[in-house]
Amino acid sequence: MTANEGITDLADTSEFDPDQQEIWDEQKAIYAGFLAGNPDRVDHRIAPEATIWDWETEKIANGHEEFALVRAARPAGIDVPRALSMVTEDPIITIHGDIALGRHRVTVVYELPDGRRVARTLRCTLQWQKKDGEWWIVHSHEDIIRERDVEVAA
C-alpha cells in the first residue's frame, strides 16, 4: 500500500499554514497505517504518555502500553470486519503556540465476515503538541456518530 492509499480526502486545506498541513498529512498517514494493518505506523506520532479514547472501548488508555491492551482485546481472525477504505473530511486545526487542536470526521468502510459492507463515521478530536520541532498526539478521542450499510456494486 502506498502512502495514503485507500484514503479519500475531501478536505480543502488551501488555507492551511505549514503546521496545520503537517498535522493533517500526519493524520492521513496514521489512517493509511491503520488500513495497511501497520500499528507501528499508527503509533509513529503518538506520544508515549498520550491518552486515547478509542471508539471500541469506554475506558481511556493511558500511554502506549494501555493502548496495546485495547488492541489486544479486539476480536481477531476471520470473524472480524476488515477495513477497506476511509474518507476524511472537515478538518479544523487550531494552533496555539506549541499546542494544536484538531477536529475532523472520518468514514471507514468495512467488509463484514458475511460479505456485507458497512460505513462507520467517526467524529475525532486530537490534541497535538510540538516537541523538538515535531507534532505529537498527546490526546485522541473518537466516537461513532453514524453507521450504515453500503451498497456493493455488481
C-alpha positions in Angstrom: 0.0 0.0 0.0 1.5 3.3 -1.0 1.3 6.5 1.2 -2.3 7.3 1.9 -3.6 4.6 -0.4 -7.2 3.9 0.4 -7.7 7.4 1.8 -10.0 9.8 0.0 -9.5 13.3 1.4 -12.5 15.6 0.8 -10.8 18.5 2.7 -10.0 21.9 1.2 -6.7 22.7 3.0 -5.7 25.5 0.7 -5.9 28.0 3.6 -3.8 25.8 6.0 -0.4 27.1 7.2 2.6 24.7 7.1 1.9 23.4 10.7 -1.7 22.7 10.0 -0.9 20.9 6.8 1.8 18.9 8.5 -0.7 17.8 11.2 -3.4 16.9 8.6 -0.9 15.0 6.5 0.3 13.0 9.5 -3.4 12.3 10.4 -4.0 10.8 7.0 -0.7 8.8 7.2 -1.9 7.3 10.5 -5.1 6.3 8.8 -3.1 4.7 5.9 -1.2 2.8 8.5 -4.5 1.5 10.0 -5.7 0.4 6.6 -2.4 -1.4 5.9 -2.6 -3.2 9.3 0.6 -1.4 10.5 0.3 -0.5 14.2 3.8 0.9 14.3 2.9 3.4 11.6 -0.3 4.3 13.5 1.7 4.9 16.7 4.5 6.8 14.9 3.4 10.2 16.2 1.5 9.2 19.3 3.4 10.5 22.4 4.3 7.7 24.9 2.2 9.5 27.6 -0.8 10.1 25.3 -4.3 9.4 26.5 -6.6 7.7 23.9 -10.3 7.2 23.9 -10.7 4.5 21.2 -14.2 4.2 19.7 -14.3 0.5 20.6 -14.0 0.9 24.4 -15.3 3.1 27.2 -12.0 3.0 29.1 -9.4 5.6 28.3 -5.9 4.2 27.5 -3.0 6.0 29.3 0.0 5.6 27.1 1.2 3.0 24.5 1.1 0.0 26.9 -2.6 0.5 27.7 -3.4 1.2 24.1 -1.8 -2.1 23.2 -4.1 -3.8 25.6 -7.1 -2.1 23.9 -5.9 -3.5 20.6 -5.2 -7.0 22.1 -8.8 -7.1 23.4 -10.2 -6.7 19.8 -11.5 -9.8 18.1 -9.0 -11.4 15.7 -9.1 -13.8 12.9 -11.6 -14.3 10.0 -14.6 -13.3 12.0 -13.8 -9.6 12.3 -14.7 -6.7 10.0 -11.9 -5.7 7.5 -11.3 -2.0 6.9 -11.3 -1.3 3.2 -11.2 2.4 2.8 -11.5 5.8 4.5 -12.9 9.2 3.7 -11.6 12.2 5.7 -13.4 15.5 5.8 -13.9 18.8 7.5 -10.6 19.2 9.4 -10.4 22.2 11.7 -6.9 22.6 13.1 -6.3 25.4 15.6 -2.8 26.1 16.7 -1.9 27.9 19.9 1.9 28.1 20.1 3.2 24.5 20.6 -0.3 23.1 21.1 -2.8 22.3 18.4 -6.4 21.1 18.5 -7.5 19.1 15.5 -11.1 18.1 14.8 -12.4 16.1 11.8 -14.7 13.4 10.6 -13.6 10.1 9.0 -15.8 7.4 7.5 -14.4 3.9 7.4 -15.9 1.3 5.1 -15.6 -2.2 6.5 -16.4 -5.6 5.0 -18.1 -7.8 7.5 -17.4 -11.6 7.7 -20.8 -12.3 5.9 -19.7 -10.1 2.9 -21.9 -7.1 3.8 -20.2 -3.7 3.9 -20.9 -1.0 6.5 -19.7 2.5 6.8 -18.9 3.9 10.2 -18.5 7.7 10.5 -16.4 8.8 13.4 -16.0 12.3 15.0 -12.4 12.7 16.0 -10.7 15.3 18.3 -7.0 15.3 18.8 -4.6 17.4 20.8 -1.1 17.7 19.3 2.0 19.1 21.0 5.1 20.3 19.2 8.2 18.7 20.7 11.7 19.3 19.3 10.1 20.6 16.1 7.7 17.6 15.5 4.0 17.4 16.2 2.9 14.6 18.6 -0.5 13.4 19.5 -1.0 13.8 23.3 -4.7 13.1 23.4 -7.1 11.4 20.9 -10.9 10.9 21.2 -13.1 9.3 18.7 -16.8 8.5 18.7 -19.0 6.7 16.2 -21.7 9.1 15.1 -23.3 7.1 12.3 -23.3 3.5 10.9 -25.0 2.5 7.7 -24.9 -0.4 5.2 -23.0 0.3 2.0 -24.2 -1.0 -1.4 -21.7 -3.1 -3.2 -21.6 -2.5 -7.0 -22.2 -5.7 -9.0 
